[in-house]
Amino acid sequence: MASTLASKMGLNSLRRRQARNFNVKIVTVDADLEFSCETKWKGKDLFELVCRTLGLRETWFFGLQYSVKDTVAWLKMDKKVLDQDVPKEEPIILNFLAKFYPENIEEELVQDITQHLFFLQVKKKILEEEVYCPPEASVLLASYAVQAKYGDYDPSVHKPGFLAQEELLPKRVINLYQMTAEMWEERITVCYAEHRGRTRDEAEMEYLKIAQDLEMYGVNYFFIRNKKGTDLLLGVDALGLHIYDPENKLTPKISFPWNEIRNISYSDREFAIKPLDKKADVFKFNSSKLRVNKLILQLCIGNHDLFMRRRRVDSLEVQQMKAQAREEKARKQMERQRLEREKHLREEAERARDELERRLIQLQDEAHMANEALMRSEETADLLAEKAQIAEEEAKLLAQKAAEAEQEMQRIKVTAIRSEEEKRLIEQKMLEAEMLALKMAQESERRAKEADQLKQDLQEARESERRAKHKLLEITSKTPYSAPSLSPSALPPDLSFSTENLSFDFKDTDMKRLSMEIEKEKVEYMEKSKHLQEQLNELKTEIESLKLKERETHLDILHNENTERGTSKQSNFKKLTLQSTKSRVAFFEEL
């Protein structure tokens, strides 16, 4: 009985503990995370846990987003998670996304992880066509995305078709031109090859620097109506509030920078903006839903705070982060230079090795040919020696026969036959014997000469054999090919050359040099911008002839008109803010 009661109490205790927790799934642009949270946790507790898990310190740009019916909302930091309109089924799915965008990507983003998350989110928005991107810029952005993923272009590795499975261009851009996937890959690869030497972080930064100049980058759009009931679009971004025609999200009609706005408030569906200029009236507009007004207010407050924060001295935390980032950048730069040196030395060593192998093969071929020549000389010498020996034996035999013939002739002379007929026969035989002896003597002389010639040929063959042996000896005794002098300490360790690890100390001179480089980069910014524009114009010219005009979207047409007028995002913003706040408010009311 007691044991049953104890088990029930333990089960109830477990249920109570389980009821105090809930599961959350955080979806980032890079990965999914799952956490078990306490019911008492506020939005701030969960948000800080996610940031710690990601190693993110620039938390002010980000937030946790969830869907509510047909709109989105951001998790409030000061309110309990379960007391908000989050989905009730577990695990609760929240999206970790950039809520606010910097004015200048390069100057504001400090951490690599922050930059990487922005890169992935902006890339996704461009590919999903939430942010309009012209075709030529799409190709250039795709090449930087490839550089960030694959590193330096290597023709032996990155062969045609290596981008076949990659999603790099918006479908709108692909459909706009009579170009195959292979043709698009070729265009992207040409640009990709020019980015050689850039690290992943540098390629992502270049991607963001181009993307931040796109008209729809970092803008949150909301449908509103002014007092006259005109349908308009409100755009909220890092610079301020912008009013658009619903048919044109690229070019605002009016803009109000954050430094011109004193107060923002809403009542039910009515939103009120109070300008800093006391002469200007408060201008109001209506949104479709109260929930949308809450979202607009959140974005306005957050962007306004960041706008003012950028114009003040950095906090101690930000200063420390920037100092650490500079040190880390200097360390990475030194490490990169070291790797470049090692890579260069490795390539030199590999070239030297290839040259040694080539020279070795050449020497082996020469030795093989000399050896074959030597063998042929030895065979020729043996054959000539054998022929000379045979000729000598034949000469001796002929000489012996000649001597025998001479003896026979003498014998015939001594034994003369009495009869005439015998005498005639003997004379005839003597004549034949003399002719035979003469012939034998001539043949003996010829054989002797042939023997002398064979001896001379034998001597020449032996001389040729001696020269072949001498040449082979020269080849085998040559000093090995000497590669370009590379000190052992200068070569990478994995090339079987002894070396020691290089070490670097951070010095004031290094930091000063880095500061000078940063200043130099600022000076070169305008030239780079000009080069970028030239590069985009060149890409546009190359593919313009393949465009299908009938497939142009409304945004394509608007962008082309802006380009022809020479209107950019920055120039249009400056132009719109030249007028007084009062006149702009009046213009808004009359729309």
Protein Blocks (a to p, Z undefined) as FASTA:
>chain_A
ZZmmmmmmmmmmmmmmmmmpccdddddfkbccdddddfkbcfklmmmmmmmmnopablml
gccdddehjbccdddfkbcfklpccdfbdcdddddddfbdcfblmlmpmbfklmmmmmmm
mmmmmmnopaccdfklmmmmmmmmmmmmnopadfklmgghilmmpcfbdfklmmmpccdf
klmmmmmmmmmmmmgoiafklmmmmmmmmmmmpmkgoiacdddddfkopacdddddfkbc
cdddfklmkbcfbdcdfklpfbdcdehjbccdddfblkbccdddddfbfklmmmmmmmmm
mmmmmmmmmmpccdfklmmmmmmmmmmmmmmmmmmmmmmmmmmmmmmmmmmmmmmmmmmm
mmmmmmmmmmmmmmmmmmmmmmmmmmmmmmmmmmmmmmmmmmmmmmmmmmmmmmccfbfk
lmmmmmmmmmmmmmmmmmmmmmmmmmmmmmmmmmmmmmmmmmmmmmmmmmmmmmmmpccd
ddddddfklpcfklopacddddddddfklmmmmmmmmmmmmmmmmmmmmmmmmmmmmmmm
mmmmmpcfklpcfklmmmmmmmmnopafklmmmmmmmpcfklmmmmmmmZZ
